[in-house]
Each structure stands twice: as structure tokens, then as C-alpha cells.
Amino acid sequence: MSATVADVITALERAYPPEYAEDWDAIGLVCGDPTSAVDRVLLCVDPTEDTVSEALERGVGLIVAHHPLLLRGVHGVPADQPKGRLIHRMLLGGVALYCAHTNADTAVPGVSDALAEAIGLPVTAALRPHRSATAETPLLGLGRVGELAEPEPFARFVRRVADALPTTSWGVRASGDPDRPIRRVAVSGGAGDGFLSTAAALGVDAYVTSDLRHHPAGEHAAMATVPGGAAPALVDVAHWAGEWPWCAQAARVIRAATQSTVEVHVSQRRTDPWNLHEPGDRSRP
């Protein structure tokens, strides 16, 4: 018997319970019929023109995306607007869309577990534990903390991160002493500058996340310049790249639940919005 959209959603919500989502989030089925049969699924970070085109080209019946398409309130989905156009393309092509966002960030394993696994970091704790976390579920929450098997110089650690994640124009930026020994590390898939003080309080050697802003990062680094002060070295990866490893994790969830009767594809299309990078003339100050 063919799996349905609802069957796949049930498997995903068992792995990434909706109650773990933040109050402001917009998760769940965005469009499509839950009773429709599905034999192909596409996993991606962003529901965009590129990933919807890929779904249509592959004959996919369901897109599972990390980022919500309709996170902020809308009053309509006309086809002459970007989001409305995507909705119309999916509905006309028989493609459903399901989004798992902060519930996938919080769950175990979740988005930050996938990021930690990609860079070879065994995890030991959540960066910000969920309100329902217990001694039996210490990893439940946002972000992860872990330890490398052996300490390594910060410059080598930055290269480790860059080598582990898909290439983007943004690349990997870092702030810290290249020779600083790195062993205890915090990671947070997605925008993570809200956890800078949390990472510092935990005394980690480095913090890997995305979308770090100038002033918070500068103020964080300045903590190390005062007597008795300390701050983790910072590694800033492209938002899309830091969350893309989750797609393979969610794909495994679907394959296991459907006993591989559903063909699952992880999109290789880069949906990072930045497509050019020019470092400038390095000979000038």
C-alpha cells in the first residue's frame, strides 16, 4: 500500500514533535492533501523557486522544508507574488509542502545534532535546554555542546568546519586567535547570536553558528580583553550551509518509517541567497 502525505507527516512529527516549536513559529502542512499518495519526497532547507522546480522535475509529491514559507502573516497568495507563485506552482503540480522548523531545532536528534555530527563533534548537552528537558533528556533544547577527541588549533578547527559543510559564497568566517587550542565547542544551527552570552557562560572554547552581527560579535570578542574575562572564539557559517546537514537526518526518518517504499531525495541545490563574494584588495589597509 502506498504511503500518504499524512503517513510521512506522522513519522516526522514523531521525530520532531510540534509541541517543541517556539510560539512564534509556523510549522506543519502548508499546502496539499494529507490523504494524497506519495512515492517521492524532497528534503530541503528553503522552499524556493529552485527547490520547487526540482520537486516538479523529479515528480515529487511532498517537499519537506526546514524553513517555513509563510512565517509571517499574509492576507493572500496571489500568483503574481513570490510566495503565492510558489503555492500555485505546488498545487498545480500536485506537490504538498510540510515545514519542520524550531521543533526540528529542539528535538533529539535535531538540526544542531546534524551540524555537530558533520563537523565530528560528539555532543554532551543542549546549549539552551528546553523547558521540558529532564535528567533523562539532557540534549533536548536548542543548540548543542560537545568535546572533540583532542584539542586542535583554532585555525585548524575553522578548516574542519569549512571542509564539513557545503561550499557557499559566504564561506566560513572566524574570530579568534589562530593558535588557540579548541576542544569544548558549542554549535547552533541557524541564527545564533542570541546565544553568545550562553556559550560564553558555559566556558566553551569555540562557538559555531550563523548570521553573527558586527556589534554583538565585537562586544563578545571584547570580553576577552578585560582582566579575568573570557570569550569563545567564533565561527560564522552560512545559514543555509549550517542547517543543510539536517536534511539527511530527516531523510533517514522518512526512509525508516516507510520501510524505504518512499523514494527520498535531499536537494543539492544551494538556496543560500548570497551568490558572490569579493574579498577586495588585500594590499590596502
SULJO-V972720 format. One record per residue. N is the residue number from 0. RES is the residue in three letters. PSI is psi as a letter, one per 40 degrees, with the letter a starting at -180 (* if undefined). OMEGA is omega in whole degrees, -180 to 180 (none if undefined). Layout:
# SULJO-V972720
n=N res=RES psi=PSI omega=OMEGA
n=N res=RES psi=PSI omega=OMEGA
This chain:
# SULJO-V972720
n=0 res=MET psi=h omega=-179
n=1 res=SER psi=i omega=173
n=2 res=ALA psi=i omega=176
n=3 res=THR psi=i omega=174
n=4 res=VAL psi=d omega=-180
n=5 res=ALA psi=d omega=179
n=6 res=ASP psi=d omega=-180
n=7 res=VAL psi=d omega=179
n=8 res=ILE psi=d omega=179
n=9 res=THR psi=d omega=179
n=10 res=ALA psi=d omega=-179
n=11 res=LEU psi=d omega=-178
n=12 res=GLU psi=e omega=171
n=13 res=ARG psi=d omega=179
n=14 res=ALA psi=d omega=-176
n=15 res=TYR psi=g omega=-174
n=16 res=PRO psi=h omega=-179
n=17 res=PRO psi=d omega=-179
n=18 res=GLU psi=e omega=177
n=19 res=TYR psi=e omega=-178
n=20 res=ALA psi=i omega=175
n=21 res=GLU psi=i omega=-176
n=22 res=ASP psi=d omega=-175
n=23 res=TRP psi=e omega=-170
n=24 res=ASP psi=i omega=178
n=25 res=ALA psi=g omega=-177
n=26 res=ILE psi=i omega=174
n=27 res=GLY psi=a omega=-178
n=28 res=LEU psi=h omega=-178
n=29 res=VAL psi=d omega=177
n=30 res=CYS psi=i omega=-179
n=31 res=GLY psi=i omega=-178
n=32 res=ASP psi=h omega=180
n=33 res=PRO psi=d omega=-178
n=34 res=THR psi=e omega=-179
n=35 res=SER psi=i omega=175
n=36 res=ALA psi=i omega=179
n=37 res=VAL psi=h omega=177
n=38 res=ASP psi=e omega=175
n=39 res=ARG psi=h omega=179
n=40 res=VAL psi=i omega=176
n=41 res=LEU psi=h omega=176
n=42 res=LEU psi=h omega=178
n=43 res=CYS psi=i omega=175
n=44 res=VAL psi=d omega=-174
n=45 res=ASP psi=h omega=170
n=46 res=PRO psi=h omega=-176
n=47 res=THR psi=i omega=176
n=48 res=GLU psi=d omega=-178
n=49 res=ASP psi=d omega=-176
n=50 res=THR psi=d omega=175
n=51 res=VAL psi=d omega=176
n=52 res=SER psi=d omega=179
n=53 res=GLU psi=d omega=179
n=54 res=ALA psi=d omega=180
n=55 res=LEU psi=d omega=179
n=56 res=GLU psi=d omega=-178
n=57 res=ARG psi=e omega=-176
n=58 res=GLY psi=f omega=-177
n=59 res=VAL psi=i omega=179
n=60 res=GLY psi=e omega=-177
n=61 res=LEU psi=h omega=170
n=62 res=ILE psi=h omega=171
n=63 res=VAL psi=h omega=-177
n=64 res=ALA psi=i omega=176
n=65 res=HIS psi=d omega=-177
n=66 res=HIS psi=h omega=178
n=67 res=PRO psi=i omega=175
n=68 res=LEU psi=d omega=-175
n=69 res=LEU psi=f omega=-177
n=70 res=LEU psi=d omega=178
n=71 res=ARG psi=i omega=-175
n=72 res=GLY psi=i omega=176
n=73 res=VAL psi=i omega=-180
n=74 res=HIS psi=e omega=179
n=75 res=GLY psi=i omega=179
n=76 res=VAL psi=f omega=179
n=77 res=PRO psi=i omega=-175
n=78 res=ALA psi=e omega=177
n=79 res=ASP psi=e omega=174
n=80 res=GLN psi=i omega=-173
n=81 res=PRO psi=d omega=-177
n=82 res=LYS psi=d omega=177
n=83 res=GLY psi=d omega=179
n=84 res=ARG psi=d omega=179
n=85 res=LEU psi=d omega=179
n=86 res=ILE psi=d omega=-179
n=87 res=HIS psi=d omega=180
n=88 res=ARG psi=d omega=-179
n=89 res=MET psi=d omega=-179
n=90 res=LEU psi=d omega=180
n=91 res=LEU psi=d omega=-180
n=92 res=GLY psi=e omega=179
n=93 res=GLY psi=f omega=-178
n=94 res=VAL psi=h omega=175
n=95 res=ALA psi=i omega=178
n=96 res=LEU psi=h omega=176
n=97 res=TYR psi=h omega=-178
n=98 res=CYS psi=h omega=174
n=99 res=ALA psi=h omega=-171
n=100 res=HIS psi=b omega=-175
n=101 res=THR psi=e omega=172
n=102 res=ASN psi=d omega=176
n=103 res=ALA psi=d omega=175
n=104 res=ASP psi=d omega=-173
n=105 res=THR psi=d omega=-173
n=106 res=ALA psi=i omega=178
n=107 res=VAL psi=h omega=-7
n=108 res=PRO psi=i omega=-179
n=109 res=GLY psi=a omega=-174
n=110 res=VAL psi=d omega=-178
n=111 res=SER psi=d omega=173
n=112 res=ASP psi=d omega=179
n=113 res=ALA psi=d omega=177
n=114 res=LEU psi=d omega=180
n=115 res=ALA psi=d omega=179
n=116 res=GLU psi=d omega=-178
n=117 res=ALA psi=d omega=-178
n=118 res=ILE psi=e omega=176
n=119 res=GLY psi=f omega=-178
n=120 res=LEU psi=h omega=174
n=121 res=PRO psi=h omega=-175
n=122 res=VAL psi=i omega=-179
n=123 res=THR psi=e omega=-176
n=124 res=ALA psi=i omega=173
n=125 res=ALA psi=i omega=176
n=126 res=LEU psi=d omega=172
n=127 res=ARG psi=h omega=-177
n=128 res=PRO psi=i omega=176
n=129 res=HIS psi=i omega=-178
n=130 res=ARG psi=d omega=-179
n=131 res=SER psi=e omega=179
n=132 res=ALA psi=i omega=179
n=133 res=THR psi=i omega=177
n=134 res=ALA psi=d omega=179
n=135 res=GLU psi=e omega=180
n=136 res=THR psi=g omega=-174
n=137 res=PRO psi=e omega=-178
n=138 res=LEU psi=e omega=-178
n=139 res=LEU psi=h omega=-180
n=140 res=GLY psi=a omega=-177
n=141 res=LEU psi=h omega=180
n=142 res=GLY psi=i omega=179
n=143 res=ARG psi=i omega=175
n=144 res=VAL psi=h omega=180
n=145 res=GLY psi=a omega=-179
n=146 res=GLU psi=h omega=173
n=147 res=LEU psi=i omega=179
n=148 res=ALA psi=d omega=179
n=149 res=GLU psi=i omega=176
n=150 res=PRO psi=i omega=177
n=151 res=GLU psi=i omega=-180
n=152 res=PRO psi=i omega=-177
n=153 res=PHE psi=d omega=180
n=154 res=ALA psi=d omega=179
n=155 res=ARG psi=d omega=179
n=156 res=PHE psi=d omega=178
n=157 res=VAL psi=d omega=177
n=158 res=ARG psi=d omega=177
n=159 res=ARG psi=d omega=-179
n=160 res=VAL psi=d omega=-179
n=161 res=ALA psi=d omega=-179
n=162 res=ASP psi=d omega=-175
n=163 res=ALA psi=d omega=-173
n=164 res=LEU psi=i omega=179
n=165 res=PRO psi=i omega=-177
n=166 res=THR psi=h omega=175
n=167 res=THR psi=i omega=176
n=168 res=SER psi=d omega=179
n=169 res=TRP psi=d omega=-178
n=170 res=GLY psi=a omega=178
n=171 res=VAL psi=h omega=177
n=172 res=ARG psi=i omega=-179
n=173 res=ALA psi=i omega=179
n=174 res=SER psi=h omega=180
n=175 res=GLY psi=i omega=178
n=176 res=ASP psi=h omega=-178
n=177 res=PRO psi=d omega=-177
n=178 res=ASP psi=e omega=-178
n=179 res=ARG psi=h omega=178
n=180 res=PRO psi=h omega=-179
n=181 res=ILE psi=h omega=174
n=182 res=ARG psi=d omega=-180
n=183 res=ARG psi=h omega=-170
n=184 res=VAL psi=i omega=170
n=185 res=ALA psi=i omega=176
n=186 res=VAL psi=i omega=175
n=187 res=SER psi=h omega=177
n=188 res=GLY psi=h omega=-179
n=189 res=GLY psi=a omega=-177
n=190 res=ALA psi=h omega=-172
n=191 res=GLY psi=e omega=-178
n=192 res=ASP psi=e omega=174
n=193 res=GLY psi=e omega=-179
n=194 res=PHE psi=e omega=-179
n=195 res=LEU psi=d omega=-178
n=196 res=SER psi=d omega=178
n=197 res=THR psi=d omega=179
n=198 res=ALA psi=d omega=179
n=199 res=ALA psi=d omega=-179
n=200 res=ALA psi=d omega=180
n=201 res=LEU psi=e omega=177
n=202 res=GLY psi=f omega=179
n=203 res=VAL psi=i omega=180
n=204 res=ASP psi=d omega=-179
n=205 res=ALA psi=i omega=179
n=206 res=TYR psi=h omega=-178
n=207 res=VAL psi=h omega=179
n=208 res=THR psi=a omega=-178
n=209 res=SER psi=i omega=172
n=210 res=ASP psi=f omega=177
n=211 res=LEU psi=h omega=-178
n=212 res=ARG psi=i omega=-174
n=213 res=HIS psi=d omega=-173
n=214 res=HIS psi=d omega=177
n=215 res=PRO psi=d omega=180
n=216 res=ALA psi=d omega=179
n=217 res=GLY psi=d omega=179
n=218 res=GLU psi=d omega=177
n=219 res=HIS psi=d omega=-180
n=220 res=ALA psi=d omega=-179
n=221 res=ALA psi=e omega=179
n=222 res=MET psi=d omega=-177
n=223 res=ALA psi=e omega=-176
n=224 res=THR psi=e omega=-179
n=225 res=VAL psi=i omega=-179
n=226 res=PRO psi=h omega=-180
n=227 res=GLY psi=e omega=-178
n=228 res=GLY psi=i omega=178
n=229 res=ALA psi=i omega=178
n=230 res=ALA psi=i omega=177
n=231 res=PRO psi=i omega=168
n=232 res=ALA psi=i omega=-175
n=233 res=LEU psi=h omega=174
n=234 res=VAL psi=h omega=-176
n=235 res=ASP psi=h omega=-179
n=236 res=VAL psi=i omega=176
n=237 res=ALA psi=h omega=-176
n=238 res=HIS psi=d omega=-180
n=239 res=TRP psi=d omega=-177
n=240 res=ALA psi=d omega=-178
n=241 res=GLY psi=d omega=-179
n=242 res=GLU psi=e omega=-178
n=243 res=TRP psi=d omega=179
n=244 res=PRO psi=d omega=179
n=245 res=TRP psi=d omega=-177
n=246 res=CYS psi=d omega=179
n=247 res=ALA psi=d omega=178
n=248 res=GLN psi=d omega=180
n=249 res=ALA psi=d omega=177
n=250 res=ALA psi=d omega=178
n=251 res=ARG psi=d omega=178
n=252 res=VAL psi=d omega=-177
n=253 res=ILE psi=d omega=-180
n=254 res=ARG psi=d omega=-179
n=255 res=ALA psi=d omega=-176
n=256 res=ALA psi=d omega=-178
n=257 res=THR psi=e omega=-180
n=258 res=GLN psi=f omega=177
n=259 res=SER psi=e omega=175
n=260 res=THR psi=e omega=176
n=261 res=VAL psi=h omega=179
n=262 res=GLU psi=h omega=-174
n=263 res=VAL psi=h omega=180
n=264 res=HIS psi=h omega=172
n=265 res=VAL psi=h omega=-178
n=266 res=SER psi=h omega=176
n=267 res=GLN psi=e omega=-177
n=268 res=ARG psi=h omega=-177
n=269 res=ARG psi=h omega=179
n=270 res=THR psi=e omega=172
n=271 res=ASP psi=h omega=-175
n=272 res=PRO psi=e omega=-179
n=273 res=TRP psi=h omega=-177
n=274 res=ASN psi=e omega=176
n=275 res=LEU psi=i omega=176
n=276 res=HIS psi=h omega=179
n=277 res=GLU psi=h omega=-177
n=278 res=PRO psi=e omega=179
n=279 res=GLY psi=a omega=-178
n=280 res=ASP psi=h omega=-176
n=281 res=ARG psi=e omega=180
n=282 res=SER psi=e omega=-179
n=283 res=ARG psi=i omega=179
n=284 res=PRO psi=* omega=none
